[in-house]
């Protein structure tokens, strides 16, 4: 029963349902229970739920246990967040060496490999995670995305549709399916998906650009002009924001320089 509850809590964790993960795993915890899987699930779930200190205490207990797959996963996550992808890869490999069927380990190794520029290894790891955990959104999405990038659109569609079904309110899987539909000539499906994407991510320039193209293709000129104008406005807004940021950085640098010059003049 204990193992089944940990597995259920881990599934909730992967879905981002942190409160449910805590609800299932929390009652299992006591001072004598130092199960690595339990500490990992709860320690990871508490932080996003606003209980960072409690999560940190459990992670500290886990680290004191010594060598474990869960410890290497946490270490890998730390390296990954620091953009040290090579060390992150090594830690995730160590986690898999200790527990070859550990959920999320292949996914994390795939993400670190992708960030390091190794798309071949990334694809292999996403396939391994999807095989172990077919209902993992990220494994299905990344697998579908990389297959699309390699022009294997039929297989890509299979995994992206599964990702879209797992999280129908997310933007990216639906958008990638729209791109595939457009390339395959399924214009009506592409239109439906892009109109849905516009609702979930109205600030995404890519959506308005493709919608304009499809509307023009369908002889819906007024709709096409509207989407084209929206894309231009969003692009201009983005460029203004980037310029403002650059100007602020230049201003701060100038102030720093003036300060340094003032110090030098007093010497």
C-alpha positions, -999 to +999 in steps of 0.1 A: +000+000+000+028+024+009+045+020-026+012+025-043+005+058-024+040+071-032+035+063-069+001+081-068+017+111-051+045+111-076+020+112-105+003+142-089+037+158-086+044+154-123+010+169-131+018+199-111-010+190-086+011+197-056-017+200-030-029+165-041+007+151-038+009+165-003-026+152+006-016+116-004+020+115+008+018+138+038+001+114+062+028+088+055+055+110+069+068+106+104+102+110+121+111+074+117+101+072+080+131+082+059+120+066+026+139+084-001+109+084-025+086+099+001+111+126+011+117+135-026+080+138-035+071+158-004+102+179-004+096+188-041+059+194-037+060+216-006+080+245-022+056+253-051+028+250-025+042+279-005+058+258+022+095+263+012+109+259+046+091+226+053+102+213+018+138+223+025+138+204+058+127+172+040+153+177+012+179+181+039+169+148+054+171+132+020+206+146+014+218+132+047+208+097+036+238+097+013+239+081-022+204+077-037+187+082-070+166+109-055+196+127-042+212+127-077+179+140-092+179+169-068+216+176-075+209+174-113+180+199-109+203+223-091+229+221-119+202+225-145+188+256-130+224+270-129+227+262-166+255+237-160+239+212-183+269+188-185+270+183-148+232+180-147+234+152-173+260+133-152+237+135-121+207+123-140+227+094-154+238+085-118+202+086-107+193+062-135+222+039-127+208+035-092+172+033-103+167+026-141+130+030-138+129+062-119+102+084-133+113+118-146+150+109-147+150+102-184+129+133-190+154+155-170+183+139-188+165+146-221+159+182-212+196+187-201+208+170-233+186+193-254+198+224-236+234+212-242+227+208-279+225+170-281+192+165-298+199+128-307+204+119-270+175+141-260+152+122-284+163+089-270+157+100-234+123+114-241+113+082-258+125+062-228+105+085-204+074+082-226+077+044-226+080+043-188+054+070-182+030+073-212+008+100-194+037+124-188+029+156-207+064+169-211+077+136-224+050+135-250+054+171-259+092+171-263+092+139-282+066+152-306+084+185-310+117+169-318+101+145-343+084+175-359+118+193-362+132+162-380+102+163-404+087+130-390+053+148-388+032+116-386+049+103-354+052+139-341+014+143-344+007+112-324+027+124-294+016+160-296-020+150-297-015+130-266+002+159-249-026+182-260-052+157-246-033+156-213-033+194-209-059+209-233-055+244-219-018+247-227-006+266-257+025+250-272+012+214-280-019+228-297+002+254-317+027+228-329-002+206-341-015+237-360+019+241-377+018+204-387-017+206-400-008+237-421+022+219-436+001+188-444-025+209-461-052+204-434-062+240-434-094+238-416-078+219-387-049+244-386-074+273-385-094+257-356-062+251-336-048+286-343-081+302-333-080+282-301-043+292-296-053+328-299-076+325-270-050+308-247-021+330-258-033+363-273+001+379-270+018+352-292+029+369-324+034+335-341-003+327-338-014+360-355+012+356-383-001+321-392-037+331-388-032+360-412-016+337-437-044+312-435-072+338-436-056+353-468-054+318-482-091+313-475-099+346-492-109+361-459-091+393-465-106+414-437-097+388-411-062+384-426-056+422-424-068+423-388-044+395-378-016+411-397-021+444-379-023+426-345+011+409-353+026+442-362+014+459-331+027+431-309+060+431-326+064+469-322+054+466-285+080+439-280+107+459-297+098+490-276+101+469-244+135+456-255+147+491-264+135+504-230+154+476-213+185+484-233+182+521-226+178+513-189+209+491-189+229+519-207+217+544-182+228+522-153+261+516-169+266+553-175+258+560-138+283+534-127+309+549-150+303+584-136+306+571-101+339+554-110+351+586-126+342+606-095+361+582-073+392+584-096+391+622-096+393+623-058+425+601-057 
